[in-house]
């Protein structure tokens, strides 16, 4: 968090850059959408010129703002794309699949460069300017030099002496036309009848480096940015959008969260006041408190909504990936998008980006078959990929489904048995299958292919989703396809939590990770080798004592007392986590723990319950992983 | 006291009877210690976490850091919140109450014989009115990366 005084002029540039990146993001998102639409139209042979205009506008803006922040290469790249689009708009060239590909590649490059700029990673190299796809057809002709396209203003004042040496307005004009394009020429009459000419020239030749362009009678100046004079500069639609730093929003959410906790306290106090107040007075107070509770809920929802973004933008990005992959692999894919208006927390969606892309890549490269394969299997040649988002209560579900060949269950089983991950004779249901394919390093494909073998693996997909207190589920059917479903809370900033105590310490447990809670009689605990188990719902539930994992000791802690257990995970994955007591249930504001000194296994963050004391939030998926590791070590596995 | 050139302001605090000083420019605030939440399996020098300026920050026990036995908190115990390049770290000290100006000329290089004591996290020694003050290099004090080994009893 920055304090107001640290936002002094020092990091003004930084703030400015943030705005720049945000604006570029918006434009690139729009560009993606428009290019996808255009791509489809090219296939159908009709082109909507409004789309071209929109694209042109976006690149024009990116060019302008890149110039303003001094990112010359980005400016140049946007400029070149703009030139191509201009040629298309003027009908000089036609838009075909190759040109669209070129545009898409350029956008991807621009996007990568911007990402690198943002993270100060090494910048991807710009291609040579003669990369055909983004080369405007007219720019190559008659230009010398290969530098960036620059604009100069040249002032020429003819004199008789110059004329004698053959330097006159016509010779100068010819020289300018040799090296570039004259955008504008204006004669000016000066004081004593003296006349001078102002030219604007666009050229690849850096005139500032050529002495002859700055000699007697000729004055040349570089111009940073010249609006397109062939067509009036497109007007940028004024917008009612305000950009807000997520940090500031977090601060607001924190305050609202504190109000939520204060209100909970007030509610208790109002209840207690009942016995001391006359009924009408108490009722009035009670009703005011109720009204405030409702208003506070509205306020909270309102602030939360500001953090929400539509998932459509992410879906657009995926369609790009699919399109690229389909082209490279010769597959045909129809992407079905459902629920792109579904809103999800900005923080969450950014973290889900890589896992979602991985699932999409997997679906296209492994799931969907080639057209000929599909035909012989009696399917339409086009594979179908469905991206669906829906809101269910306080959760968002994102589904990625294909109608491809499905996962080769037998092959997975074979490999799992060979590596000892699956006991012989154990059947393989969808849940177990998911567990296996998410096992670190487990993949049925030995060769890491380009599309799906890079970046994250299924294990990372699963752990990322779980770290966001979400769940990953999966189903597959031979020749029918596979379906992955990610469910995450709408927002991470607030959560419903169980409040538990262990050895005098208080912890919060995100409720989404808890399946059920119950009380246990100490005598019900059975020791199986060195593991503790309890019989629960007809099966043995492994017990994980938080006090042991956290090495907590306290005089009051007695092993003879009844204790509470909360269950996390399902089926074979279920684990009972033992605490002393579950003391309550509360809505909490989740704060991250930023300092690595206090980032420890099993703790996901911190909150407070209204008394300023820090209460740690348990990282239930991490606890489950630790329990599993412990069990494996105990059994010498 | 007017601030002349070659004079810096310091916050003084005490640990086990020794007076230490940190530059006041790095001190965000000094607060009473009400409640420190222990962090399970953190390294011993970490007392726990506290709220400071809307953030959850680590609190280091300087007694543990300097090799003294821990004592229970009392009314004199203080948390000195250090801002080191944006990172906030709280230091648990026996007491802290003074704000002083120390002229450069009063600060000496620590003698070699002292290096066994607070060793490399000393910036110098000052003598004010017969009182010896150890001036801390706060970066070294809060850099406990070398102490990670002490957390060897991590869950197996």
Interface residues (C-beta under 8 A of the other chain):
Chain A: X1 X3 X251 X254 X505 X549 X550 X551 X552 X591 X592 X593 X594 X595 X597 X598 X600 X601 X602 X603 X606 X608 X612 X613 X614 X615 X616 X626 X630 X633
Chain B: X34 X35 X37 X38 X39 X40 X41 X42 X43 X46 X48 X49 X50 X51 X53 X54 X55 X56 X57 X58 X60 X87 X88 X89 X144 X153 X154 X155 X156
